[in-house]
Amino acid sequence: MTRTKSRIKSASTIVVKVGTSTITHPNGKLNLMIIEQLARVLSDLKNQGKNVILVTSGAIAVGRAKMGLAQRPDTIPEKQALAAIGQVNLMYIYSKLFGEYGHLTSQVLLTKDVLDGGEREQNAVNTFSTLFRYNSIPIVNENDTISIEQIQFGDNDTLSAIVSVLVKADLLILLSDIDGLYDKDPNDHKDARLIHVVYGITEDIINACGSTHNNLGTGGMKTKIAAAQICNQHGIPMVIANGDDPRNITRVLAGEDIGTLFVPCREGEVNE
């Protein structure tokens, strides 16, 4: 694992994904304190000369709060409409907070089929490359108004892994409302133990996945394991860490044992 930790410490291109439950309060309104701290941490990484991408969830929850809806709607058109409403407010807040630290943000809306190996993929790669050259921080979300896959099945976990592949990231960090991967669901088992390092995705790891326990986000541990599988296949380290303290990003980059590290199982990696 020494080689992986060294790669993380020297990472120059970092993708950070933040979930709905991390950046919103239970009533769906934005948690401005967490978002401000996140903007400060990522801005400091940018000040160090690193390329930073933020993959964010939360548009539907913010749209729901804007409309005063107590419950998450059931129909796809309603969810897509709320995403369109919430995305505007979400990007405004990000742009304002990152701007206070002197950084330019850009919005990139993608669908998971962008990784097609053809023109769509190359266009996305070119866009990210140019945004880095413009010294911008790309903020990525699923294009919910035209894609129903993310609304039904994921919470941008898989998308963040796809973005990491597109930009050949050195590290993906998933900020969640949980400390990492446990050997069993900690919501149901008091004796659940945090798994600090994972080599490869085995059946035991898949069986350890629990389900989501809130009605704001749609992603649970299974979608994070799916993201880890994509990263593993492309040699990209991935970390799941608690997003309640965005400074965990800095701790991960410093090599501290924060959350769960998924080590790419390429030749010689397991035996370090």
Residue, then its C-alpha position, 0 to 999 in steps of 0.5 A: m500500500t506504500r506505493t498507493k499512499s505515495r501516489i495519493k500524496s503527490a496527486s495532481t488531478i483529484v476528483v471529489k464527489v459530494g452527496t446530497s445528504t452531505i450538502t443539504h439539511p434534512n429539510g432539503k435546504l443547502n448546508l451552507m457551512i459544509i459547502e463553504q468549507l468544501a469550497r475553501v478546501l478545494s480552493d486551497l488545493k487549486n492554489q497548490g497547482k492541482n487540477v480539481i473537479l467537483v462532482t455534486s449531487g443535490a439538485i433535486a433536493v434543492g429544487r424540492a426545498k425551493m418548491g416547498l415540497a415535503q416529500r420527494p416526488d414519485t414521477i420522473p418528470e417531476k424529479q427532472a423539473l426539480a433538478a432543473i430548478g435546483q441546479v440553478n441555485l446550486m451552481y449560484i452558491y458554488s460560483k459565489l463561494f469559490g469566487e470569494y476564494g478567487h477561483l472560476t467555476s464551470q458547469v459540466l452536465l454529463t450522462k453516464d454513456v459519455l464513456d463511449g470510446g468515440e466522439r462523445e468521450q473525446n469531446a468531454v476529454n477536450t472540454f475538461s482539458t481546456l477548462f484546466r488550461y483556463n484554470s477553472i474548477p469544473i463542477v459536474n452533475e448528471n444531466d437529469t433533465i434528459s437522463i433518467e438513469q441517475i434519478q432511478f439508480g445512482d447518486n453520481d457515484t458512478l458518474s464521478a468514477i467515469v469522470s475520473v477515467l476521462v481525466k485520468a485522475d490520480l485520486l477519487i474521493l467520495l464524500s458521504d454521510i458515513d465514515g467508509l465501508y463497514d463489514k456490515d451495515p452500521n445502521d443495523h449492527k452495533d458491532a460493525r467494523l470500519i474497513h480501512v483498506v480494500y484490495g479488489i472488489t470481492e463477494d464479501i465486499i459486495n455483501a457488506c454493502g448496506s442500503t441508503h437510509n435517507n429520502l434525500g439522496t438515491g445512492g447507497m454503498k452499492t453505488k460506491i462499490a460500483a464506482a470503486q470497481i470502475c476505478n479499480q479497472h483503470g488503476i485509480p485509487m478511491v477513498i470513501a470518507n465522511g463529508d461532515d468535515p471537508r478537511n478530510i480531503t486534506r487528511v486523505l491527501a496527507g496520507e492519513d488513514i481516513g475512511t476506506l481506501f480502495v487500492p487498485c489491484r494491479e501487479g505487485e500492489v497487493n503484496e506491498 
